[in-house]
């Protein structure tokens, strides 16, 4: 028998950012249903700029802090088979 469908890929949860210093912000998140081979696509959110996604196997990234106040990113869960969550999760740190 074929394997049952895996179902939709969930969004990451609890995406929070913490300013480490004036120039760095660390974001962390949770995978609500971890599976072997999961990874995460993430990118900064900046008005007027479309950043490419970067990939990580960790549930944390450290990014340069915005000089304008808030630093924001979006994160998407990607399964080992390439399936991704239908929605990105966004989070900001002031």
PDB file of N, CA, C and O in Angstrom:
ATOM      1  N   UNK A   1       0.842  -1.195   0.000  1.00  0.00           N
ATOM      2  CA  UNK A   1       0.000   0.000   0.000  1.00  0.00           C
ATOM      3  C   UNK A   1       0.879   1.247   0.000  1.00  0.00           C
ATOM      4  O   UNK A   1       1.911   1.280   0.671  1.00  0.00           O
ATOM      5  N   UNK A   2       0.476   2.267  -0.746  1.00  0.00           N
ATOM      6  CA  UNK A   2       1.250   3.511  -0.704  1.00  0.00           C
ATOM      7  C   UNK A   2       1.084   4.200   0.650  1.00  0.00           C
ATOM      8  O   UNK A   2       0.098   3.997   1.359  1.00  0.00           O
ATOM      9  N   UNK A   3       2.081   5.020   0.985  1.00  0.00           N
ATOM     10  CA  UNK A   3       2.012   5.762   2.248  1.00  0.00           C
ATOM     11  C   UNK A   3       0.875   6.773   2.175  1.00  0.00           C
ATOM     12  O   UNK A   3       0.599   7.321   1.108  1.00  0.00           O
ATOM     13  N   UNK A   4       0.220   7.022   3.293  1.00  0.00           N
ATOM     14  CA  UNK A   4      -0.848   8.027   3.269  1.00  0.00           C
ATOM     15  C   UNK A   4      -0.250   9.414   3.036  1.00  0.00           C
ATOM     16  O   UNK A   4       0.917   9.644   3.354  1.00  0.00           O
ATOM     17  N   UNK A   5      -1.038  10.338   2.484  1.00  0.00           N
ATOM     18  CA  UNK A   5      -0.519  11.686   2.272  1.00  0.00           C
ATOM     19  C   UNK A   5      -0.070  12.303   3.596  1.00  0.00           C
ATOM     20  O   UNK A   5      -0.680  12.079   4.641  1.00  0.00           O
ATOM     21  N   UNK A   6       0.987  13.067   3.530  1.00  0.00           N
ATOM     22  CA  UNK A   6       1.567  13.654   4.736  1.00  0.00           C
ATOM     23  C   UNK A   6       0.733  14.803   5.273  1.00  0.00           C
ATOM     24  O   UNK A   6       0.897  15.193   6.428  1.00  0.00           O
ATOM     25  N   UNK A   7      -0.146  15.343   4.471  1.00  0.00           N
ATOM     26  CA  UNK A   7      -0.940  16.491   4.898  1.00  0.00           C
ATOM     27  C   UNK A   7      -0.170  17.776   4.681  1.00  0.00           C
ATOM     28  O   UNK A   7       0.994  17.754   4.282  1.00  0.00           O
ATOM     29  N   UNK A   8      -0.816  18.887   4.942  1.00  0.00           N
ATOM     30  CA  UNK A   8      -0.156  20.165   4.685  1.00  0.00           C
ATOM     31  C   UNK A   8       1.026  20.389   5.630  1.00  0.00           C
ATOM     32  O   UNK A   8       1.046  19.899   6.759  1.00  0.00           O
ATOM     33  N   UNK A   9       1.993  21.132   5.141  1.00  0.00           N
ATOM     34  CA  UNK A   9       3.154  21.499   5.960  1.00  0.00           C
ATOM     35  C   UNK A   9       2.726  22.647   6.874  1.00  0.00           C
ATOM     36  O   UNK A   9       2.200  23.646   6.384  1.00  0.00           O
ATOM     37  N   UNK A  10       2.935  22.534   8.184  1.00  0.00           N
ATOM     38  CA  UNK A  10       2.488  23.597   9.093  1.00  0.00           C
ATOM     39  C   UNK A  10       3.410  24.817   9.050  1.00  0.00           C
ATOM     40  O   UNK A  10       4.560  24.739   8.617  1.00  0.00           O
ATOM     41  N   UNK A  11       2.875  25.928   9.506  1.00  0.00           N
ATOM     42  CA  UNK A  11       3.683  27.136   9.678  1.00  0.00           C
ATOM     43  C   UNK A  11       4.520  26.993  10.940  1.00  0.00           C
ATOM     44  O   UNK A  11       4.123  26.304  11.879  1.00  0.00           O
ATOM     45  N   UNK A  12       5.684  27.646  10.961  1.00  0.00           N
ATOM     46  CA  UNK A  12       6.442  27.699  12.209  1.00  0.00           C
ATOM     47  C   UNK A  12       5.669  28.575  13.194  1.00  0.00           C
ATOM     48  O   UNK A  12       4.860  29.409  12.789  1.00  0.00           O
ATOM     49  N   UNK A  13       5.919  28.382  14.479  1.00  0.00           N
ATOM     50  CA  UNK A  13       5.215  29.131  15.520  1.00  0.00           C
ATOM     51  C   UNK A  13       6.230  29.820  16.430  1.00  0.00           C
ATOM     52  O   UNK A  13       7.429  29.547  16.367  1.00  0.00           O
ATOM     53  N   UNK A  14       5.732  30.707  17.264  1.00  0.00           N
ATOM     54  CA  UNK A  14       6.528  31.377  18.301  1.00  0.00           C
ATOM     55  C   UNK A  14       7.776  32.058  17.723  1.00  0.00           C
ATOM     56  O   UNK A  14       8.853  31.983  18.315  1.00  0.00           O
ATOM     57  N   UNK A  15       7.635  32.716  16.581  1.00  0.00           N
ATOM     58  CA  UNK A  15       8.750  33.455  15.986  1.00  0.00           C
ATOM     59  C   UNK A  15       8.939  34.745  16.770  1.00  0.00           C
ATOM     60  O   UNK A  15       8.072  35.618  16.779  1.00  0.00           O
ATOM     61  N   UNK A  16      10.082  34.846  17.424  1.00  0.00           N
ATOM     62  CA  UNK A  16      10.379  36.036  18.225  1.00  0.00           C
ATOM     63  C   UNK A  16      11.792  36.509  17.934  1.00  0.00           C
ATOM     64  O   UNK A  16      12.669  35.723  17.575  1.00  0.00           O
ATOM     65  N   UNK A  17      11.993  37.809  18.095  1.00  0.00           N
ATOM     66  CA  UNK A  17      13.303  38.400  17.891  1.00  0.00           C
ATOM     67  C   UNK A  17      13.803  39.079  19.147  1.00  0.00           C
ATOM     68  O   UNK A  17      13.026  39.642  19.919  1.00  0.00           O
ATOM     69  N   UNK A  18      15.115  39.020  19.342  1.00  0.00           N
ATOM     70  CA  UNK A  18      15.743  39.650  20.506  1.00  0.00           C
ATOM     71  C   UNK A  18      16.966  40.420  20.032  1.00  0.00           C
ATOM     72  O   UNK A  18      17.857  39.860  19.394  1.00  0.00           O
ATOM     73  N   UNK A  19      17.001  41.713  20.350  1.00  0.00           N
ATOM     74  CA  UNK A  19      18.148  42.533  19.982  1.00  0.00           C
ATOM     75  C   UNK A  19      19.327  42.164  20.886  1.00  0.00           C
ATOM     76  O   UNK A  19      19.236  42.261  22.110  1.00  0.00           O
ATOM     77  N   UNK A  20      20.436  41.740  20.266  1.00  0.00           N
ATOM     78  CA  UNK A  20      21.622  41.348  21.022  1.00  0.00           C
ATOM     79  C   UNK A  20      22.532  42.547  21.267  1.00  0.00           C
ATOM     80  O   UNK A  20      23.172  42.652  22.314  1.00  0.00           O
ATOM     81  N   UNK A  21      22.581  43.439  20.297  1.00  0.00           N
ATOM     82  CA  UNK A  21      23.389  44.646  20.358  1.00  0.00           C
ATOM     83  C   UNK A  21      22.803  45.591  19.324  1.00  0.00           C
ATOM     84  O   UNK A  21      21.879  45.203  18.608  1.00  0.00           O
ATOM     85  N   UNK A  22      23.301  46.811  19.219  1.00  0.00           N
ATOM     86  CA  UNK A  22      22.728  47.720  18.218  1.00  0.00           C
ATOM     87  C   UNK A  22      22.794  47.161  16.787  1.00  0.00           C
ATOM     88  O   UNK A  22      21.989  47.546  15.939  1.00  0.00           O
ATOM     89  N   UNK A  23      23.726  46.276  16.522  1.00  0.00           N
ATOM     90  CA  UNK A  23      23.887  45.791  15.159  1.00  0.00           C
ATOM     91  C   UNK A  23      23.424  44.378  14.894  1.00  0.00           C
ATOM     92  O   UNK A  23      23.556  43.909  13.764  1.00  0.00           O
ATOM     93  N   UNK A  24      22.876  43.658  15.899  1.00  0.00           N
ATOM     94  CA  UNK A  24      22.501  42.257  15.700  1.00  0.00           C
ATOM     95  C   UNK A  24      21.183  41.923  16.389  1.00  0.00           C
ATOM     96  O   UNK A  24      20.899  42.385  17.494  1.00  0.00           O
ATOM     97  N   UNK A  25      20.386  41.102  15.699  1.00  0.00           N
ATOM     98  CA  UNK A  25      19.124  40.616  16.251  1.00  0.00           C
ATOM     99  C   UNK A  25      19.069  39.107  16.024  1.00  0.00           C
ATOM    100  O   UNK A  25      19.335  38.629  14.921  1.00  0.00           O
ATOM    101  N   UNK A  26      18.721  38.361  17.074  1.00  0.00           N
ATOM    102  CA  UNK A  26      18.564  36.903  16.950  1.00  0.00           C
ATOM    103  C   UNK A  26      17.077  36.569  16.952  1.00  0.00           C
ATOM    104  O   UNK A  26      16.328  36.998  17.830  1.00  0.00           O
ATOM    105  N   UNK A  27      16.666  35.793  15.949  1.00  0.00           N
ATOM    106  CA  UNK A  27      15.293  35.306  15.858  1.00  0.00           C
ATOM    107  C   UNK A  27      15.287  33.811  16.140  1.00  0.00           C
ATOM    108  O   UNK A  27      16.182  33.081  15.714  1.00  0.00           O
ATOM    109  N   UNK A  28      14.259  33.364  16.869  1.00  0.00           N
ATOM    110  CA  UNK A  28      14.066  31.946  17.140  1.00  0.00           C
ATOM    111  C   UNK A  28      12.612  31.592  16.851  1.00  0.00           C
ATOM    112  O   UNK A  28      11.735  32.455  16.905  1.00  0.00           O
ATOM    113  N   UNK A  29      12.358  30.315  16.542  1.00  0.00           N
ATOM    114  CA  UNK A  29      11.004  29.851  16.273  1.00  0.00           C
ATOM    115  C   UNK A  29      10.894  28.381  16.620  1.00  0.00           C
ATOM    116  O   UNK A  29      11.891  27.711  16.890  1.00  0.00           O
ATOM    117  N   UNK A  30       9.659  27.893  16.608  1.00  0.00           N
ATOM    118  CA  UNK A  30       9.372  26.487  16.907  1.00  0.00           C
ATOM    119  C   UNK A  30       8.783  25.805  15.667  1.00  0.00           C
ATOM    120  O   UNK A  30       8.055  26.418  14.885  1.00  0.00           O
ATOM    121  N   UNK A  31       9.117  24.535  15.513  1.00  0.00           N
ATOM    122  CA  UNK A  31       8.517  23.684  14.494  1.00  0.00           C
ATOM    123  C   UNK A  31       7.430  22.886  15.205  1.00  0.00           C
ATOM    124  O   UNK A  31       7.745  22.063  16.064  1.00  0.00           O
ATOM    125  N   UNK A  32       6.145  23.109  14.867  1.00  0.00           N
ATOM    126  CA  UNK A  32       5.064  22.447  15.607  1.00  0.00           C
ATOM    127  C   UNK A  32       4.958  20.944  15.348  1.00  0.00           C
ATOM    128  O   UNK A  32       4.317  20.232  16.120  1.00  0.00           O
ATOM    129  N   UNK A  33       5.577  20.456  14.277  1.00  0.00           N
ATOM    130  CA  UNK A  33       5.493  19.026  13.951  1.00  0.00           C
ATOM    131  C   UNK A  33       6.788  18.597  13.264  1.00  0.00           C
ATOM    132  O   UNK A  33       6.791  18.331  12.062  1.00  0.00           O
ATOM    133  N   UNK A  34       7.901  18.526  14.024  1.00  0.00           N
ATOM    134  CA  UNK A  34       9.195  18.228  13.403  1.00  0.00           C
ATOM    135  C   UNK A  34       9.236  16.857  12.728  1.00  0.00           C
ATOM    136  O   UNK A  34       8.656  15.883  13.207  1.00  0.00           O
ATOM    137  N   UNK A  35       9.942  16.822  11.600  1.00  0.00           N
ATOM    138  CA  UNK A  35      10.187  15.569  10.883  1.00  0.00           C
ATOM    139  C   UNK A  35      11.647  15.560  10.447  1.00  0.00           C
ATOM    140  O   UNK A  35      12.255  16.615  10.263  1.00  0.00           O
ATOM    141  N   UNK A  36      12.202  14.369  10.284  1.00  0.00           N
ATOM    142  CA  UNK A  36      13.587  14.241   9.831  1.00  0.00           C
ATOM    143  C   UNK A  36      13.762  14.970   8.504  1.00  0.00           C
ATOM    144  O   UNK A  36      12.939  14.834   7.599  1.00  0.00           O
ATOM    145  N   UNK A  37      14.830  15.737   8.396  1.00  0.00           N
ATOM    146  CA  UNK A  37      15.136  16.436   7.158  1.00  0.00           C
ATOM    147  C   UNK A  37      14.512  17.807   7.020  1.00  0.00           C
ATOM    148  O   UNK A  37      14.706  18.465   5.998  1.00  0.00           O
ATOM    149  N   UNK A  38      13.757  18.265   8.030  1.00  0.00           N
ATOM    150  CA  UNK A  38      13.165  19.600   7.960  1.00  0.00           C
ATOM    151  C   UNK A  38      14.245  20.666   7.878  1.00  0.00           C
ATOM    152  O   UNK A  38      15.317  20.527   8.467  1.00  0.00           O
ATOM    153  N   UNK A  39      13.954  21.728   7.144  1.00  0.00           N
ATOM    154  CA  UNK A  39      14.804  22.908   7.115  1.00  0.00           C
ATOM    155  C   UNK A  39      13.889  24.124   7.032  1.00  0.00           C
ATOM    156  O   UNK A  39      12.666  23.993   6.966  1.00  0.00           O
ATOM    157  N   UNK A  40      14.487  25.290   7.035  1.00  0.00           N
ATOM    158  CA  UNK A  40      13.710  26.522   7.101  1.00  0.00           C
ATOM    159  C   UNK A  40      14.242  27.514   6.077  1.00  0.00           C
ATOM    160  O   UNK A  40      15.451  27.686   5.924  1.00  0.00           O
ATOM    161  N   UNK A  41      13.316  28.162   5.380  1.00  0.00           N
ATOM    162  CA  UNK A  41      13.655  29.250   4.481  1.00  0.00           C
ATOM    163  C   UNK A  41      13.329  30.540   5.213  1.00  0.00           C
ATOM    164  O   UNK A  41      12.261  30.657   5.814  1.00  0.00           O
ATOM    165  N   UNK A  42      14.228  31.500   5.170  1.00  0.00           N
ATOM    166  CA  UNK A  42      13.982  32.759   5.875  1.00  0.00           C
ATOM    167  C   UNK A  42      14.578  33.907   5.059  1.00  0.00           C
ATOM    168  O   UNK A  42      15.493  33.715   4.258  1.00  0.00           O
ATOM    169  N   UNK A  43      14.039  35.090   5.282  1.00  0.00           N
ATOM    170  CA  UNK A  43      14.589  36.294   4.655  1.00  0.00           C
ATOM    171  C   UNK A  43      14.157  37.524   5.433  1.00  0.00           C
ATOM    172  O   UNK A  43      13.108  37.531   6.076  1.00  0.00           O
ATOM    173  N   UNK A  44      14.982  38.568   5.367  1.00  0.00           N
ATOM    174  CA  UNK A  44      14.594  39.829   6.000  1.00  0.00           C
ATOM    175  C   UNK A  44      13.392  40.441   5.288  1.00  0.00           C
ATOM    176  O   UNK A  44      13.212  40.263   4.083  1.00  0.00           O
ATOM    177  N   UNK A  45      12.585  41.151   6.037  1.00  0.00           N
ATOM    178  CA  UNK A  45      11.478  41.924   5.466  1.00  0.00           C
ATOM    179  C   UNK A  45      11.899  43.387   5.544  1.00  0.00           C
ATOM    180  O   UNK A  45      12.158  43.913   6.627  1.00  0.00           O
ATOM    181  N   UNK A  46      11.963  44.026   4.402  1.00  0.00           N
ATOM    182  CA  UNK A  46      12.392  45.421   4.339  1.00  0.00           C
ATOM    183  C   UNK A  46      11.549  46.118   3.283  1.00  0.00           C
ATOM    184  O   UNK A  46      11.470  45.650   2.147  1.00  0.00           O
ATOM    185  N   UNK A  47      10.923  47.222   3.641  1.00  0.00           N
ATOM    186  CA  UNK A  47      10.061  47.951   2.719  1.00  0.00           C
ATOM    187  C   UNK A  47      10.852  48.344   1.472  1.00  0.00           C
ATOM    188  O   UNK A  47      11.925  48.941   1.562  1.00  0.00           O
ATOM    189  N   UNK A  48      10.305  48.001   0.321  1.00  0.00           N
ATOM    190  CA  UNK A  48      10.918  48.379  -0.946  1.00  0.00           C
ATOM    191  C   UNK A  48      12.050  47.477  -1.406  1.00  0.00           C
ATOM    192  O   UNK A  48      12.632  47.717  -2.464  1.00  0.00           O
ATOM    193  N   UNK A  49      12.383  46.427  -0.624  1.00  0.00           N
ATOM    194  CA  UNK A  49      13.473  45.529  -0.990  1.00  0.00           C
ATOM    195  C   UNK A  49      12.949  44.086  -0.935  1.00  0.00           C
ATOM    196  O   UNK A  49      12.340  43.681   0.055  1.00  0.00           O
ATOM    197  N   UNK A  50      13.186  43.323  -1.992  1.00  0.00           N
ATOM    198  CA  UNK A  50      12.779  41.909  -2.030  1.00  0.00           C
ATOM    199  C   UNK A  50      14.038  41.063  -1.865  1.00  0.00           C
ATOM    200  O   UNK A  50      14.773  40.840  -2.827  1.00  0.00           O
ATOM    201  N   UNK A  51      14.280  40.597  -0.650  1.00  0.00           N
ATOM    202  CA  UNK A  51      15.455  39.780  -0.360  1.00  0.00           C
ATOM    203  C   UNK A  51      15.214  38.334  -0.788  1.00  0.00           C
ATOM    204  O   UNK A  51      14.085  37.851  -0.700  1.00  0.00           O
ATOM    205  N   UNK A  52      16.262  37.628  -1.254  1.00  0.00           N
ATOM    206  CA  UNK A  52      16.109  36.203  -1.545  1.00  0.00           C
ATOM    207  C   UNK A  52      16.043  35.409  -0.239  1.00  0.00           C
ATOM    208  O   UNK A  52      16.533  35.858   0.797  1.00  0.00           O
ATOM    209  N   UNK A  53      15.436  34.228  -0.301  1.00  0.00           N
ATOM    210  CA  UNK A  53      15.396  33.361   0.869  1.00  0.00           C
ATOM    211  C   UNK A  53      16.766  32.730   1.105  1.00  0.00           C
ATOM    212  O   UNK A  53      17.480  32.399   0.159  1.00  0.00           O
ATOM    213  N   UNK A  54      17.119  32.568   2.371  1.00  0.00           N
ATOM    214  CA  UNK A  54      18.279  31.786   2.785  1.00  0.00           C
ATOM    215  C   UNK A  54      17.732  30.532   3.451  1.00  0.00           C
ATOM    216  O   UNK A  54      16.569  30.500   3.853  1.00  0.00           O
ATOM    217  N   UNK A  55      18.567  29.496   3.570  1.00  0.00           N
ATOM    218  CA  UNK A  55      18.135  28.234   4.157  1.00  0.00           C
ATOM    219  C   UNK A  55      18.969  27.925   5.396  1.00  0.00           C
ATOM    220  O   UNK A  55      20.162  28.225   5.446  1.00  0.00           O
ATOM    221  N   UNK A  56      18.324  27.322   6.393  1.00  0.00           N
ATOM    222  CA  UNK A  56      19.018  26.872   7.597  1.00  0.00           C
ATOM    223  C   UNK A  56      18.343  25.611   8.117  1.00  0.00           C
ATOM    224  O   UNK A  56      17.149  25.397   7.909  1.00  0.00           O
ATOM    225  N   UNK A  57      19.127  24.781   8.798  1.00  0.00           N
ATOM    226  CA  UNK A  57      18.577  23.602   9.463  1.00  0.00           C
ATOM    227  C   UNK A  57      18.249  23.896  10.926  1.00  0.00           C
ATOM    228  O   UNK A  57      17.643  23.069  11.607  1.00  0.00           O
ATOM    229  N   UNK A  58      18.646  25.068  11.404  1.00  0.00           N
ATOM    230  CA  UNK A  58      18.446  25.460  12.799  1.00  0.00           C
ATOM    231  C   UNK A  58      17.137  26.225  12.965  1.00  0.00           C
ATOM    232  O   UNK A  58      16.558  26.690  11.983  1.00  0.00           O
ATOM    233  N   UNK A  59      16.673  26.356  14.203  1.00  0.00           N
ATOM    234  CA  UNK A  59      15.474  27.144  14.488  1.00  0.00           C
ATOM    235  C   UNK A  59      15.857  28.506  15.047  1.00  0.00           C
ATOM    236  O   UNK A  59      15.150  29.074  15.880  1.00  0.00           O
ATOM    237  N   UNK A  60      16.991  29.020  14.575  1.00  0.00           N
ATOM    238  CA  UNK A  60      17.449  30.342  14.980  1.00  0.00           C
ATOM    239  C   UNK A  60      18.335  30.927  13.892  1.00  0.00           C
ATOM    240  O   UNK A  60      19.067  30.201  13.218  1.00  0.00           O
ATOM    241  N   UNK A  61      18.266  32.239  13.725  1.00  0.00           N
ATOM    242  CA  UNK A  61      19.191  32.973  12.856  1.00  0.00           C
ATOM    243  C   UNK A  61      19.518  34.297  13.530  1.00  0.00           C
ATOM    244  O   UNK A  61      18.705  34.854  14.268  1.00  0.00           O
ATOM    245  N   UNK A  62      20.720  34.790  13.262  1.00  0.00           N
ATOM    246  CA  UNK A  62      21.121  36.117  13.731  1.00  0.00           C
ATOM    247  C   UNK A  62      21.331  36.987  12.506  1.00  0.00           C
ATOM    248  O   UNK A  62      22.048  36.614  11.577  1.00  0.00           O
ATOM    249  N   UNK A  63      20.697  38.152  12.515  1.00  0.00           N
ATOM    250  CA  UNK A  63      20.730  39.052  11.358  1.00  0.00           C
ATOM    251  C   UNK A  63      21.198  40.433  11.786  1.00  0.00           C
ATOM    252  O   UNK A  63      21.135  40.766  12.970  1.00  0.00           O
ATOM    253  N   UNK A  64      21.671  41.249  10.831  1.00  0.00           N
ATOM    254  CA  UNK A  64      22.008  42.635  11.159  1.00  0.00           C
ATOM    255  C   UNK A  64      20.751  43.380  11.591  1.00  0.00           C
ATOM    256  O   UNK A  64      19.688  43.224  10.990  1.00  0.00           O
ATOM    257  N   UNK A  65      20.883  44.178  12.622  1.00  0.00           N
ATOM    258  CA  UNK A  65      19.761  44.965  13.106  1.00  0.00           C
ATOM    259  C   UNK A  65      19.528  46.175  12.221  1.00  0.00           C
ATOM    260  O   UNK A  65      20.477  46.768  11.707  1.00  0.00           O
ATOM    261  N   UNK A  66      18.263  46.545  12.040  1.00  0.00           N
ATOM    262  CA  UNK A  66      17.909  47.713  11.244  1.00  0.00           C
ATOM    263  C   UNK A  66      18.198  48.980  12.041  1.00  0.00           C
ATOM    264  O   UNK A  66      17.919  49.046  13.238  1.00  0.00           O
ATOM    265  N   UNK A  67      18.751  49.969  11.380  1.00  0.00           N
ATOM    266  CA  UNK A  67      19.021  51.251  12.050  1.00  0.00           C
ATOM    267  C   UNK A  67      17.748  52.076  12.176  1.00  0.00           C
ATOM    268  O   UNK A  67      17.723  53.071  12.901  1.00  0.00           O
ATOM    269  N   UNK A  68      16.680  51.668  11.470  1.00  0.00           N
ATOM    270  CA  UNK A  68      15.439  52.442  11.488  1.00  0.00           C
ATOM    271  C   UNK A  68      14.485  52.025  12.604  1.00  0.00           C
ATOM    272  O   UNK A  68      13.382  52.565  12.699  1.00  0.00           O
ATOM    273  N   UNK A  69      14.880  51.092  13.437  1.00  0.00           N
ATOM    274  CA  UNK A  69      14.000  50.663  14.527  1.00  0.00           C
ATOM    275  C   UNK A  69      13.757  49.173  14.516  1.00  0.00           C
ATOM    276  O   UNK A  69      14.558  48.413  15.059  1.00  0.00           O
ATOM    277  N   UNK A  70      12.653  48.733  13.902  1.00  0.00           N
ATOM    278  CA  UNK A  70      12.292  47.317  13.897  1.00  0.00           C
ATOM    279  C   UNK A  70      13.085  46.533  12.847  1.00  0.00           C
ATOM    280  O   UNK A  70      13.348  47.020  11.747  1.00  0.00           O
ATOM    281  N   UNK A  71      13.454  45.309  13.221  1.00  0.00           N
ATOM    282  CA  UNK A  71      14.069  44.360  12.298  1.00  0.00           C
ATOM    283  C   UNK A  71      13.098  43.200  12.186  1.00  0.00           C
ATOM    284  O   UNK A  71      12.677  42.636  13.196  1.00  0.00           O
ATOM    285  N   UNK A  72      12.737  42.840  10.945  1.00  0.00           N
ATOM    286  CA  UNK A  72      11.721  41.813  10.729  1.00  0.00           C
ATOM    287  C   UNK A  72      12.230  40.753   9.750  1.00  0.00           C
ATOM    288  O   UNK A  72      13.024  41.034   8.852  1.00  0.00           O
ATOM    289  N   UNK A  73      11.741  39.514   9.957  1.00  0.00           N
ATOM    290  CA  UNK A  73      12.031  38.426   9.021  1.00  0.00           C
ATOM    291  C   UNK A  73      10.756  37.623   8.795  1.00  0.00           C
ATOM    292  O   UNK A  73       9.789  37.736   9.548  1.00  0.00           O
ATOM    293  N   UNK A  74      10.778  36.809   7.741  1.00  0.00           N
ATOM    294  CA  UNK A  74       9.732  35.816   7.531  1.00  0.00           C
ATOM    295  C   UNK A  74      10.403  34.461   7.415  1.00  0.00           C
ATOM    296  O   UNK A  74      11.508  34.341   6.885  1.00  0.00           O
ATOM    297  N   UNK A  75       9.710  33.430   7.925  1.00  0.00           N
ATOM    298  CA  UNK A  75      10.258  32.071   7.978  1.00  0.00           C
ATOM    299  C   UNK A  75       9.217  31.103   7.422  1.00  0.00           C
ATOM    300  O   UNK A  75       8.019  31.255   7.657  1.00  0.00           O
ATOM    301  N   UNK A  76       9.702  30.100   6.676  1.00  0.00           N
ATOM    302  CA  UNK A  76       8.835  29.087   6.085  1.00  0.00           C
ATOM    303  C   UNK A  76       9.454  27.709   6.332  1.00  0.00           C
ATOM    304  O   UNK A  76      10.641  27.504   6.078  1.00  0.00           O
ATOM    305  N   UNK A  77       8.661  26.782   6.817  1.00  0.00           N
ATOM    306  CA  UNK A  77       9.101  25.403   7.038  1.00  0.00           C
ATOM    307  C   UNK A  77       9.156  24.668   5.711  1.00  0.00           C
ATOM    308  O   UNK A  77       8.220  24.739   4.914  1.00  0.00           O
ATOM    309  N   UNK A  78      10.271  23.950   5.472  1.00  0.00           N
ATOM    310  CA  UNK A  78      10.420  23.137   4.256  1.00  0.00           C
ATOM    311  C   UNK A  78      10.727  21.703   4.674  1.00  0.00           C
ATOM    312  O   UNK A  78      11.657  21.450   5.440  1.00  0.00           O
ATOM    313  N   UNK A  79       9.930  20.770   4.158  1.00  0.00           N
ATOM    314  CA  UNK A  79      10.143  19.349   4.424  1.00  0.00           C
ATOM    315  C   UNK A  79      11.258  18.815   3.528  1.00  0.00           C
ATOM    316  O   UNK A  79      11.644  19.458   2.552  1.00  0.00           O
ATOM    317  N   UNK A  80      11.769  17.631   3.869  1.00  0.00           N
ATOM    318  CA  UNK A  80      12.857  16.994   3.116  1.00  0.00           C
ATOM    319  C   UNK A  80      12.462  16.732   1.665  1.00  0.00           C
ATOM    320  O   UNK A  80      13.324  16.709   0.787  1.00  0.00           O
ATOM    321  N   UNK A  81      11.159  16.533   1.401  1.00  0.00           N
ATOM    322  CA  UNK A  81      10.710  16.271   0.030  1.00  0.00           C
ATOM    323  C   UNK A  81      10.506  17.551  -0.780  1.00  0.00           C
ATOM    324  O   UNK A  81      10.086  17.495  -1.936  1.00  0.00           O
ATOM    325  N   UNK A  82      10.804  18.706  -0.173  1.00  0.00           N
ATOM    326  CA  UNK A  82      10.672  19.981  -0.871  1.00  0.00           C
ATOM    327  C   UNK A  82       9.352  20.690  -0.635  1.00  0.00           C
ATOM    328  O   UNK A  82       9.204  21.847  -1.030  1.00  0.00           O
ATOM    329  N   UNK A  83       8.382  20.030   0.000  1.00  0.00           N
ATOM    330  CA  UNK A  83       7.100  20.671   0.294  1.00  0.00           C
ATOM    331  C   UNK A  83       7.320  21.786   1.319  1.00  0.00           C
ATOM    332  O   UNK A  83       8.118  21.645   2.246  1.00  0.00           O
ATOM    333  N   UNK A  84       6.599  22.894   1.135  1.00  0.00           N
ATOM    334  CA  UNK A  84       6.743  24.035   2.048  1.00  0.00           C
ATOM    335  C   UNK A  84       5.383  24.421   2.617  1.00  0.00           C
ATOM    336  O   UNK A  84       4.337  24.091   2.058  1.00  0.00           O
ATOM    337  N   UNK A  85       5.427  25.126   3.737  1.00  0.00           N
ATOM    338  CA  UNK A  85       4.199  25.633   4.337  1.00  0.00           C
ATOM    339  C   UNK A  85       3.543  26.620   3.373  1.00  0.00           C
ATOM    340  O   UNK A  85       4.231  27.361   2.671  1.00  0.00           O
ATOM    341  N   UNK A  86       2.218  26.626   3.342  1.00  0.00           N
ATOM    342  CA  UNK A  86       1.484  27.508   2.437  1.00  0.00           C
ATOM    343  C   UNK A  86       1.641  28.976   2.837  1.00  0.00           C
ATOM    344  O   UNK A  86       1.554  29.865   1.989  1.00  0.00           O
ATOM    345  N   UNK A  87       1.867  29.226   4.105  1.00  0.00           N
ATOM    346  CA  UNK A  87       1.995  30.592   4.612  1.00  0.00           C
ATOM    347  C   UNK A  87       3.331  30.763   5.326  1.00  0.00           C
ATOM    348  O   UNK A  87       3.803  29.851   6.005  1.00  0.00           O
ATOM    349  N   UNK A  88       3.932  31.930   5.168  1.00  0.00           N
ATOM    350  CA  UNK A  88       5.140  32.284   5.907  1.00  0.00           C
ATOM    351  C   UNK A  88       4.722  32.853   7.261  1.00  0.00           C
ATOM    352  O   UNK A  88       3.617  33.375   7.411  1.00  0.00           O
ATOM    353  N   UNK A  89       5.599  32.750   8.227  1.00  0.00           N
ATOM    354  CA  UNK A  89       5.393  33.366   9.526  1.00  0.00           C
ATOM    355  C   UNK A  89       6.319  34.568   9.633  1.00  0.00           C
ATOM    356  O   UNK A  89       7.509  34.465   9.334  1.00  0.00           O
ATOM    357  N   UNK A  90       5.779  35.706  10.056  1.00  0.00           N
ATOM    358  CA  UNK A  90       6.562  36.940  10.171  1.00  0.00           C
ATOM    359  C   UNK A  90       6.751  37.304  11.624  1.00  0.00           C
ATOM    360  O   UNK A  90       5.872  37.077  12.456  1.00  0.00           O
ATOM    361  N   UNK A  91       7.919  37.879  11.928  1.00  0.00           N
ATOM    362  CA  UNK A  91       8.200  38.344  13.270  1.00  0.00           C
ATOM    363  C   UNK A  91       9.156  39.522  13.232  1.00  0.00           C
ATOM    364  O   UNK A  91       9.955  39.656  12.305  1.00  0.00           O
ATOM    365  N   UNK A  92       9.069  40.376  14.246  1.00  0.00           N
ATOM    366  CA  UNK A  92       9.892  41.579  14.325  1.00  0.00           C
ATOM    367  C   UNK A  92      10.485  41.744  15.713  1.00  0.00           C
ATOM    368  O   UNK A  92       9.959  41.223  16.697  1.00  0.00           O
ATOM    369  N   UNK A  93      11.578  42.470  15.773  1.00  0.00           N
ATOM    370  CA  UNK A  93      12.182  42.869  17.045  1.00  0.00           C
ATOM    371  C   UNK A  93      12.436  44.356  16.969  1.00  0.00           C
ATOM    372  O   UNK A  93      12.880  44.865  15.940  1.00  0.00           O
ATOM    373  N   UNK A  94      12.153  45.060  18.066  1.00  0.00           N
ATOM    374  CA  UNK A  94      12.376  46.529  18.088  1.00  0.00           C
ATOM    375  C   UNK A  94      13.720  46.844  18.661  1.00  0.00           C
ATOM    376  O   UNK A  94      14.089  48.013  18.763  1.00  0.00           O
TER     377      UNK A  94
END
